[in-house]
Amino acid sequence: MKKGGFVFIFLILFFLTTPIAKASGASLYLSPNSGTFYAGSTFDVSIILNTGGNNVNAISADLKFDPKKIQVVSPVTGKSFISIWVTSPSYSNLEGKISFRGGIPSPGVNTSSGSALTITFRAIEPGETTLYFLDTSKVLLDDGKATEILNFTGSGKYIISLPLPEGPIVSSSTHPDQNKWYKNNNVAFSWNKEDTVSDFSYVLDTNPQGIPDNESKGNKSSVSFSNLKDGIWYFHIKAKKENNWGGISHYLARIDNDSPASFKIEVSPSTKTSFSQPIVSFITTDAFSKIDHYEVKTVDITAEHKNKREAFFIETASPYQLPILGIGKYLVIVRAYDNAGNWQKESIEIEIAPEKILITERGVWLEGVFLSWWPILLAFLILIISVLSILIILWQRERECKIQFASKLREREQIIRRNLEKSRRQ
């Protein structure tokens, strides 16, 4: 083999066996992606881009947040690597959405931690909240084809809490856990009283940053409120010592006395079917404490089964496939529970009908009519006997006809022979 051939083969083997560096996809994430902040305070979250070793010339981002927990104060673009804003950063504290579209002139940007946008949020309501990217977010490669290379988006989870108490330490016998919802709309608060305290001022409202006025409410260490509306209530209190009002303490009470919204139960394939395990689907909402879980019960209401033992509820999720049901009618009951323990009940009647012809251990279903095995077997035996009887009668009649025909044929032969003998004699 010539020397050139060896070189060619060597080059082929080299490129086949040598790993080729390949850039990974881009990712968007949040910094910080977690943290604890006090209601009323502000905090910043930056949108960070990792291009994965690629040159990127465009970014499109849509983020979602819970406006009841946090709200946007302003998006800050001063430290962004984006130089051309196709769509300036915009937000809606009503819908809980942030959007922006931006570009970078060719050759674009290649970074592992570039800041695209910094958003200032205000913490509104205590609880846990999540900030995340929507599927419409994109990162485009600077390749002249606008190739989309975003393959990962990170989310942020933040805890909003009430400010640390600066005044009396407050507790509640009716609503002891500030993170839990209660059905009770009568709330009682109590607090500690130091020896040097002469007066207290307090107020109950729906503002997490509420401030009690400087008017004394007396020197008692407890108070109660009745028939409050559903929602989140804040109790604010401060104490007066030596003619000076001290710091403010806050206490949160969550009230939800209403049931979840009514809902419909969908049955697949239908409310009347021959399928023995229908699937039921259901969903509802709750205005305040949100849905906690669902429970389902199936009751056999077929006439001959009404005295059967009562079924029990099973905690489940939608969609739910019912257990194997026999032919008959059933009542499917679904209860939706919210986080305060309120529930809404809905029900639907279904029927498991037989197929046009369905054979069972007890008998046969024929077009919805049940026939027991004994009448069927008896009818079958009668049919067989009748058919056999008819066949025997027909056979006997045929045999008799054959005998008669043979007898007449012999008589005719004898007559013909006699006539032939007579003609010979003559």
BELMONOR-V249916 format. One record per residue. SS is DSSP state (H for helix, E for strand, - for the rest). PSI is psi in radians with two decimals (* if undefined). Layout:
SS/PSI
SS/PSI
This chain:
-/2.44
-/2.78
H/-0.65
H/-0.63
H/-0.72
H/-0.72
H/-0.74
H/-0.82
H/-0.68
H/-0.73
H/-0.70
H/-0.82
H/-0.63
H/-0.81
H/-0.47
H/-0.56
H/-0.25
-/2.18
-/2.42
-/2.23
-/2.31
-/2.23
-/2.48
-/3.06
-/2.98
E/2.83
E/2.62
E/2.33
E/3.02
E/2.53
E/2.04
-/2.74
-/0.12
E/2.90
E/2.85
E/2.26
E/2.62
E/2.50
-/2.30
-/-0.34
-/2.95
E/2.70
E/2.70
E/2.47
E/2.21
E/2.51
E/2.04
E/2.41
E/2.30
E/1.96
-/-0.11
-/0.54
-/0.03
-/2.80
-/2.12
E/2.40
E/0.05
E/2.55
E/2.39
E/2.15
E/2.39
E/2.21
E/2.65
E/2.46
-/2.90
-/1.89
-/-0.22
-/-0.40
-/-0.77
E/2.70
E/2.62
E/2.28
E/-0.86
E/2.52
E/2.29
E/2.16
-/0.06
-/-0.61
-/0.37
-/2.54
-/-0.18
-/2.24
-/-0.34
E/2.01
E/1.82
E/-0.79
E/2.00
E/2.62
E/2.23
E/2.77
E/2.78
E/2.01
-/-0.05
-/-0.79
-/-0.32
-/0.92
E/2.50
E/2.40
E/2.58
E/2.71
E/2.23
E/2.83
E/2.89
-/2.24
-/2.63
-/2.40
-/0.31
-/-2.71
E/2.47
-/1.86
-/2.73
-/-0.24
-/1.03
E/2.37
E/2.05
E/-0.64
E/2.52
E/2.26
E/2.29
E/2.12
E/2.68
E/2.25
E/2.22
-/-1.01
-/2.38
-/2.53
E/-3.08
E/2.42
E/2.74
E/2.41
E/2.18
E/2.78
E/2.48
-/2.85
-/-0.24
-/-0.11
-/2.51
E/2.66
E/2.19
E/2.38
E/2.52
-/1.22
-/0.16
-/-0.06
-/-0.04
-/0.79
-/2.26
E/2.14
-/0.22
E/2.08
E/0.07
E/2.38
E/2.37
-/2.72
-/2.95
E/2.37
E/2.19
E/2.51
E/2.19
E/2.20
E/2.84
-/2.65
-/2.64
-/2.49
-/2.29
-/-0.15
-/-2.50
-/2.59
-/2.08
E/2.55
E/2.95
E/2.25
-/-0.40
-/-0.52
-/1.20
-/-0.44
-/2.03
-/-0.29
-/0.00
-/2.56
E/2.54
E/2.57
-/-0.45
-/2.09
-/0.26
-/2.11
E/2.37
E/2.31
E/2.59
E/2.75
E/2.85
-/2.67
-/2.08
-/2.80
-/-0.55
-/-0.01
E/2.27
E/-0.52
E/2.81
E/2.56
E/2.32
E/2.85
E/2.56
E/2.12
E/-2.98
-/0.28
-/2.03
-/-0.33
-/0.43
-/2.61
-/2.16
-/2.61
-/-3.05
-/0.32
-/2.24
-/2.40
-/0.21
-/-3.01
-/0.31
-/2.71
-/0.44
E/2.74
E/2.71
E/2.67
E/2.46
-/2.68
-/0.83
-/2.61
-/2.78
-/2.52
E/-2.92
E/2.17
E/2.52
E/2.24
E/2.13
E/2.35
E/2.56
E/2.75
E/2.64
E/2.15
E/2.18
-/0.88
-/0.25
E/2.29
E/2.34
E/-2.87
E/2.98
E/2.40
E/2.61
E/2.51
E/2.39
E/2.37
E/2.16
E/2.21
E/2.24
-/1.79
-/0.07
-/2.59
-/2.79
-/2.84
-/2.60
-/2.72
-/2.93
-/2.60
-/2.15
E/2.42
E/2.29
E/2.27
-/-0.46
-/2.99
-/-0.34
E/2.02
E/2.79
-/-0.09
-/2.17
-/-0.13
-/1.26
-/2.78
E/2.24
E/2.43
E/2.52
-/2.62
-/2.51
-/3.13
-/2.87
-/2.29
-/-0.55
-/-1.22
-/-0.13
-/2.86
E/2.32
E/-0.89
E/3.00
E/2.65
E/2.50
E/2.44
E/2.45
E/2.12
E/2.22
E/1.98
-/0.27
-/2.41
H/-0.82
H/-0.07
H/0.19
-/-0.36
-/0.18
-/2.82
-/2.41
-/2.39
-/2.98
-/2.80
-/2.54
E/2.23
E/2.28
E/-3.05
-/2.88
-/2.43
-/2.72
E/2.23
E/2.14
-/2.71
-/2.92
-/2.17
-/2.46
-/3.07
-/2.25
E/-2.95
E/2.50
E/2.66
E/2.04
E/2.12
E/2.25
E/2.28
E/2.27
E/2.17
E/2.40
E/3.12
-/-0.10
-/-0.06
-/-0.02
-/2.64
E/2.68
E/2.28
E/2.35
E/2.72
E/2.80
E/2.51
E/2.33
E/2.77
E/2.21
E/1.84
-/2.65
-/2.78
-/3.02
-/-0.71
E/2.00
E/2.08
E/2.22
-/3.11
-/-0.55
-/-0.41
E/-2.67
E/2.33
E/2.18
E/1.85
-/0.73
-/-0.04
E/2.25
E/2.27
E/2.14
E/2.77
H/-0.67
H/-0.87
H/-0.62
H/-0.79
H/-0.72
H/-0.78
H/-0.64
H/-0.74
H/-0.74
H/-0.71
H/-0.77
H/-0.78
H/-0.74
H/-0.78
H/-0.78
H/-0.71
H/-0.78
H/-0.74
H/-0.72
H/-0.77
H/-0.78
H/-0.67
H/-0.75
H/-0.76
H/-0.70
H/-0.72
H/-0.78
H/-0.69
H/-0.71
H/-0.74
H/-0.80
H/-0.72
H/-0.71
H/-0.68
H/-0.80
H/-0.63
H/-0.70
H/-0.71
H/-0.75
H/-0.67
H/-0.72
H/-0.73
H/-0.74
H/-0.70
H/-0.76
H/-0.74
H/-0.67
H/-0.73
H/-0.74
H/-0.72
H/-0.54
H/-0.72
H/-0.63
-/*
